[in-house]
Amino acid sequence: MKKFFTACKNYILAVLLPKTCHHCRRDLGIGYSAPLCADCLANLKSPGPLICKRCGLTLPSGGAHCRNCAGVKAAIYKCSIIRSSYVFTPEARCLVLNFKYNDHVYLKDFLAAALSKTFDEVKEFAGVDIICPVPLHRLKLRTRGYNQSAYLAAKLAAAKNIEYRESLLKRTKYTPAQAKLDKNKRSKNVSDAFRCAGTVKGKTVLIIDDVATTGFTLEACAKAIKSAGAKKVYALTAAREE
């Protein structure tokens, strides 16, 4: 009887609130759980296997590091490793932007599952002691109502049984969205925009965000955490722009 009523409820919801693919808008039908249709799901792809060992940027011609991380430059970065679950294809972009700006909070489950899979694939992440999100400035948080990165970080921490500190990082100044700036202005935009508000001495910290583009935001966060005494700082994002 319970199964009957559940089936009736799902049917009514499918009629009144039909579920469609986030990208192509195709009807997904009753009982379909993924946020993308099968064709769009097939277009989601992970970076690699040819990626920069530090920042995770795809390297079509191979090699150990991208131009920005090559030689001694990799050692100067505070964020030792950046990895992402998906390349920022149109399909991944629809998921991330709807999750981030359109109140589709339920997408956290799909994206966090992808993060969990990537986490298991990176051997260095086995030593992570603390997981934290990239914070929003209080004005942006008030406008948006939630921090999408905090949703992802909390679910990942729970899945891996790792300490979660939502307030480890504080954003100390309001900054324009990185996506609206060119590459030369992005580094300056987030310079000294964060501070570490907790004890991390000797710890390995994993920062979670929705998208990595230039990596400047993650690096600014890592700088604040390393300054507080952390041993290592890594980053993991849902998607990576190329």
N, C-alpha and C positions, 0 to 999 in steps of 0.2 A: 504493500500500500504506500509506503514511504517513497519507493522508487516511482510509483505512478504519479504522486503529487509533485515530485521533483521534475519529472518529465513534462508535466503540464505547465509548471512554472517556467521552465526553460523555453517551452514553445511559445507561451504568451509573451515572454520577454523578447524572443526572437522576432515576433510579429510587431510588437509595439516599439521596441528599441533594437532594430536589426544591427548586428555586428558586422562591420566592414573592415577590409584591409586598410591599415594605416597609410599605405603608399598608393596602391592602385584603386582603392575604394570598392573592390569587388566584394560582394556579399560572401560572408564566411560560413553561413549556415549554422544550424543548431548543433551544439556540442563541440564545435571547433574551438580550441583553446588558445592557439597562437595568435599574436596581434597582426601577423602578416599572412597573406595567402601562401600556398605552397610555392608558387612561382617566385614571389618576392622573397620568401624565406631562402630560396636557393641562391638569391643574389646577395645575401649577406656573406661577407667573407672576412676572414681574419688576416691581419698583417703577416707577412712572412711566407715561407720560412726565411727568406732573405731580408733581414732587418738589421738596423744599427744595434749593436750590442748594448748601448746605453739608452738612447732615446726611443728606440723601437720604430723609427721611421723606415718605411719600406725601401729597399735598395734593389731596384730592378736588375742591376748589373752585378749584384753581390758585393762582397767586401765585409770588413769587420765593423766599420763605423761610417756614418754620414760625414759630410764635409764639416758640419759644425762640431762634431765630436771626435774627429780624427786626431791622431797623434797624441800630444800631451793634453789637448783640450778636454778630453773626457774626464781627466782627473780633477779639473777645476770645478766641475759641477757638484753641487751639494746633493742633488737627487741622482743617486747612482744608477738607477734603472727605471725606465718608464715602459710599461707594457699596456696594450689595449686589446679588447676582445674583438672589435670590428674595425674595418676600414670605413671611413665616413662616406659610404655609397649613398645614393638617393634614398634607398630603403632604410638604412641605418639612420640617416639624417631625419627622416620622418618620425621614427621612433623616439629619438633623443629630443627633438624639438617639441613634440607633443607631450612628452613626459615633463620637459622643463618648463614650458610656457603655457600649455593648454589644460593643465589640471588632470592629465591622464596618469594619475599617481599609480594606478594598478600596473603600469608598465614596469614598475620597480622589480616585480617578480621575474619577468622575462630577462631584463637587463642584469639583475643580480645573479641569475643563474649562469649567464654568460661570463660574468666576472669570476664566479666561483670556478668555472672550468679553466679559465686562463690562469687564475691563481695557482691551481694544481699543476699547471704545466711549467711554471717558473720555479726552478729549484731554490733560488735565493729566497723566495717568499716563505719557505718553510721556517725561516728564522724570525719571522715577524712577531713582535711582542704587542704592538698597539696598532689599531686601525683608526684613522680619523678622516673626516671629509674636508674638502676645501670649503671654507666658510663663506657665507654671504654677508655683505654689510647689512646692518640692522634695517636700513631704509629699503634695500632691495628685498629683504626677508619680509618686511611688513607689506610691501606691495605684492609680492608673489604668493606669500602665505606659507611657503615651505622651501626647504633647501633640498633639491633633488639629489645632490651628492650625499647628503646625510642619510637619506632613505637607502641608497645603495650601500653605503659604508656600514650602516647598522645591520642590514640583512647579511652582508658578507661576514661581518664579525661574528654574528650569531651562528652562521653555518660552519665557520671554522673554529669556533670556540676560542676566539681571540679577544682580548680586552678592547672595548670600543670607547673612544673618548670623543664625543661630538664637539665639545668645547675646547679641545686641545689648542686649536688655532683660533685666533681672533683677527678679524679684518679691521685694521686701524684707520683706514681712510676709504672714502667712497671713490670708486674708480669707474670710468665708462666701460661698457662691455668690450672685451678684447676683440670680439668678432667685427666691431665697427672700426678698428684701427689697423693701419698697415703694420708690417713686421717691425719696422724701425721704431715705432712708437709703443709697441706692446711691452717691451722690456721695461721701459721707463714708467709705463702706466702702473705696473704692479710692484715696482721697486719699493721696498720697505713698507708694503701695504699689509703685512701680516706680523703677528707676534705670537710666540708660543706661551700659552697660559698654564702649562702644567709641567710636572716633573718627568723628564725623559732621559735622564743621564744614563748612559750605557745601554739604552734600549734601541731596538730596530723598529722604525715606524713606517707604516704603509699609508700613503695619502690616496684618497679616492676622489675622482671627479668624473664628470660626464664625458667630456671631450678634451683631447690633447691636440693642440694645433702647433704652436711653436714650442710649447713646454715652458714658457716664461712664468706662467702662474704657478705651476708645480715647482719650478725652481725657486721662486720667491718663498713659497711655503716651506720648502726643504731648508732653505737658508735660515729661516726663523727657528726651525726645529733643531737643526744642527748647532746653531748658536746656543741653544739651551742644553747642549751636551749629549744629544743622541749619537749612537754609534753609527747607524746607517739609516738612510731615508730612501724609500722606494715609492713608486707611484703606479697606480693602476686605473685605467679609464675604460669607459664603455666603448668609446670610439676614438679613432685617430684620423685626423685630416692629413692628406698627403700633399 
